[in-house]
């Protein structure tokens, strides 16, 4: 009885495995790159929100001052946060700023947005005992 060759031909198997490995490495690299771009956009939004808060909460300032400060800051920083919106509110005691924007998209079909919300006290004049008659 003749013995059948039970070994399969595995020619080309390494090429397929290499291709699958490279594709997975590219996907992982793209996800890491998208995360880095998101972190950069988060820093841009945070910096713009803090600038707007400083402008809004200063003595005698308005919400328009804060919005202008944030928009100017976003323009001067350059790309990284697209379609950004700035919302500034001010009460008698606190100022609130929210900066929202879209992150540059590197991975198709994966839109990423960032939103930063900061608030702080309003600077106001408090007379001392020496200032009152």
C-alpha positions as CSV (number, residue, x, y, z in Angstrom):
1,X,0.0,0.0,0.0
2,X,1.3,3.3,-1.0
3,X,1.6,5.9,1.7
4,X,-0.2,9.2,1.0
5,X,1.7,12.4,1.4
6,X,-0.1,14.1,4.3
7,X,2.0,17.3,4.2
8,X,0.2,20.2,2.7
9,X,2.0,22.7,0.5
10,X,2.6,25.8,2.6
11,X,4.2,27.9,0.0
12,X,3.1,31.5,0.4
13,X,1.9,31.2,3.9
14,X,4.6,33.4,5.3
15,X,3.7,36.2,2.8
16,X,0.0,36.1,3.9
17,X,1.0,36.2,7.6
18,X,3.4,39.0,6.9
19,X,0.7,41.0,5.1
20,X,-1.7,40.5,8.0
21,X,0.9,41.6,10.5
22,X,1.8,44.7,8.5
23,X,-1.9,45.7,8.2
24,X,-2.4,45.3,11.9
25,X,0.7,47.4,12.7
26,X,-0.5,50.1,10.4
27,X,-3.9,50.2,12.1
28,X,-2.3,50.4,15.5
29,X,0.0,53.2,14.3
30,X,-2.9,55.2,12.9
31,X,-4.9,54.8,16.1
32,X,-1.9,56.0,18.1
33,X,-1.4,59.0,15.7
34,X,-5.1,59.9,16.0
35,X,-4.8,59.9,19.7
36,X,-1.8,62.2,19.6
37,X,-3.7,64.6,17.3
38,X,-6.6,64.5,19.7
39,X,-4.3,65.3,22.7
40,X,-2.9,68.2,20.8
41,X,-6.4,69.6,19.9
42,X,-7.3,69.2,23.6
43,X,-4.3,71.3,24.6
44,X,-5.3,74.0,22.1
45,X,-8.9,74.1,23.4
46,X,-7.7,74.2,27.0
47,X,-5.3,77.1,26.3
48,X,-8.0,79.0,24.4
49,X,-10.5,78.5,27.2
50,X,-8.1,79.7,29.8
51,X,-7.3,82.8,27.8
52,X,-11.0,83.5,27.4
53,X,-11.6,83.0,31.1
54,X,-8.8,85.4,32.0
55,X,-10.2,88.0,29.7
56,X,-13.8,87.5,30.8
57,X,-13.1,87.4,34.6
58,X,-11.0,90.5,34.7
59,X,-12.4,93.6,36.3
60,X,-14.9,95.5,34.1
61,X,-14.7,92.9,31.2
62,X,-17.6,91.4,29.3
63,X,-18.4,88.1,27.6
64,X,-17.5,89.6,24.3
65,X,-14.0,90.2,25.6
66,X,-13.6,86.6,26.4
67,X,-15.0,85.4,23.1
68,X,-12.7,87.7,21.2
69,X,-9.7,86.5,23.2
70,X,-10.5,82.8,22.6
71,X,-11.1,83.3,18.9
72,X,-7.9,85.3,18.4
73,X,-6.0,82.7,20.3
74,X,-7.4,79.9,18.1
75,X,-6.6,81.8,15.0
76,X,-3.0,82.5,16.1
77,X,-2.4,78.9,17.1
78,X,-3.1,77.7,13.6
79,X,-4.7,74.4,12.6
80,X,-5.5,71.5,14.9
81,X,-9.0,72.4,16.1
82,X,-11.5,72.9,13.3
83,X,-15.1,74.3,13.4
84,X,-14.5,75.6,16.9
85,X,-17.1,77.3,18.9
86,X,-16.7,79.4,22.0
87,X,-19.4,80.0,24.6
88,X,-18.8,82.5,27.4
89,X,-21.1,83.3,30.2
90,X,-20.6,85.7,33.1
91,X,-22.6,86.1,36.3
92,X,-22.0,88.4,39.2
93,X,-19.6,85.9,40.8
94,X,-18.3,83.5,38.1
95,X,-17.3,83.3,34.5
96,X,-17.7,80.2,32.5
97,X,-16.1,79.3,29.1
98,X,-16.7,76.3,26.9
99,X,-14.6,75.7,23.8
100,X,-15.6,72.9,21.5
101,X,-14.1,71.8,18.2
102,X,-13.4,69.0,15.7
103,X,-10.1,67.2,15.7
104,X,-8.4,66.6,12.3
105,X,-9.6,63.2,11.2
106,X,-6.9,60.7,10.3
107,X,-9.0,57.5,10.4
108,X,-12.0,57.5,8.1
109,X,-15.4,57.2,9.7
110,X,-14.1,58.1,13.1
111,X,-15.0,61.7,13.9
112,X,-13.4,63.0,17.1
113,X,-14.4,66.2,18.9
114,X,-13.0,67.8,22.0
115,X,-14.8,70.1,24.5
116,X,-13.2,72.0,27.3
117,X,-15.2,73.7,30.1
118,X,-13.5,76.1,32.6
119,X,-14.9,78.4,35.1
120,X,-13.5,80.9,37.7
121,X,-14.3,83.8,39.9
122,X,-14.9,87.3,38.7
123,X,-12.5,90.0,39.7
124,X,-14.3,92.7,41.6
125,X,-13.5,95.7,43.7
126,X,-14.0,95.1,47.4
127,X,-13.6,98.3,49.4
128,X,-11.5,98.1,52.6
129,X,-12.3,99.8,55.9
130,X,-10.0,102.7,54.9
131,X,-12.0,103.3,51.6
132,X,-15.3,103.8,53.4
133,X,-16.0,107.1,55.1
